[in-house]
Amino acid sequence: MDEPRLFGDALRRIRTERGLGVREFAKLVNHSKSVVSEWENGRKVPDEVTARRLDERLGTAGMLAAAARTPGANGHADRLAHVAAAPRTVDAATVHALAGVLANMRRLEDTIGADRLVIVSAEPLRLVQTLADEARGPVRRRVVDLAGQWAQFAGWLRAATARPQAARDWYARTLEHATEAQDPDLIATALSMRGNLAWIARHPDQVISLSEAAAEQARAPGIRAMAEQQRARGHALLGDTGDVDRLLDLAEEHLGAATEQPDGEPPWTYFYSPGYLRMQRGLAYRLLGRNGDAIEQLREGLADAGPELINAEFVAKYKIHLAQAHLAVGDTDVARRYLDEVRALAATTGSEQLARDVDRMEQALEG
């Protein structure tokens, strides 16, 4: 297997989206056709300075710079190529390398969005699943656990790109891997993510039951916090005000415990913070019709998101909720301002789901 062509896949996606051939694209970015071909085919990766210049020329908001510095784009190539050819030679060092690729994939999604990450992550995802099939001996449990984490990420990407059945299939695989690896927090996360699919489909009873099961299974306080806040949103759909506040307060308690002992938290909870929980509280309050409280919580949560996450695709959805809350109280101009921010981000990330959300909100504003 060639090394995972994270940068090359991202660059090719940009070129094809603009309907350009390699020669035309090379002229646009002021590099030779051969250099562009080497980048796209993964034979070379530019240094970060060059990647940032490409971002400036193409208006891609740091996407290429992020891809260029992601492990797997220009590191671990020999190790991964060898293991791809001989999966049963997988060792602890390979697991560590692929865990690093996954960690950076998560961060990369915050920059370029889920639509593009589905393509960029395809090759390492296939490799990890193959290793889970073939690994033997003492390293197998670690390989299978990592495969479960990759499967969970794959499910998340497909849920974010409005492919619920594909997401459900990947979450089922997550649960299978997590059960074999005896990882209660990954099992809980798989259940919680199935609850998220129920949330998207607006099935409140299923949201509540799956989230409750996740909270009971979890060992890490951060995973419990995630489950309890989602359970609160299920109750918000049903209008159960008392349960909403009780469960959100419980989520805050769990998050406080997670903050005190961050080393005990799984790596996929990196984004989970007091600001994120405020956004969840704001969303629940909006569903309950408490729009003034929703505006306050959503604003505070967005203010605490930090520069690394404020332009992430999943954060933009809370700007839409904030716009909806402002519209509900008659602040049309403020609602339009937030909607303009989301529209710009949808264009940058190529997110079709965000674009659809913006279109629906535009119709509400015009109505």
Number of C-alpha atoms within 10 A of each C-alpha: 14 14 22 27 27 33 29 26 23 21 20 20 16 18 18 12 10 10 11 14 12 19 14 13 20 18 12 14 16 12 13 14 17 12 16 23 17 14 21 22 20 19 15 17 23 20 12 15 11 14 21 20 15 23 18 14 13 15 11 18 19 19 24 29 23 23 30 24 20 21 21 24 23 21 15 17 17 12 15 24 16 16 17 21 11 12 20 17 14 22 19 13 11 17 21 14 18 24 20 14 22 24 17 18 23 19 20 25 24 23 27 27 26 29 19 20 22 19 13 23 23 15 16 22 19 14 20 24 19 15 23 22 14 16 19 16 8 10 13 21 19 17 29 27 23 26 29 31 27 26 28 28 23 24 29 24 25 22 22 22 19 15 14 20 13 16 25 20 15 24 27 19 21 28 24 18 26 27 16 14 20 14 18 19 22 28 26 28 28 28 25 29 25 25 28 23 23 19 20 15 12 13 16 20 17 19 29 23 16 23 29 20 17 29 25 14 19 20 17 21 24 30 28 28 27 25 30 28 25 29 32 30 28 29 24 24 19 15 16 14 15 11 16 26 19 13 20 24 17 17 26 21 16 19 24 17 15 21 17 9 13 17 9 13 17 14 14 16 13 13 15 17 18 18 20 20 21 23 27 23 27 28 25 29 25 23 20 19 15 15 22 15 17 27 23 15 25 28 18 17 24 21 12 17 21 11 9 11 17 18 23 21 25 16 18 22 17 22 23 23 23 28 25 26 27 21 19 16 11 11 13 16 13 15 23 19 13 19 25 15 14 25 20 13 22 22 13 19 23 19 20 16 17 23 17 13 16 19 14 11 20 14 9 11 15 7 6
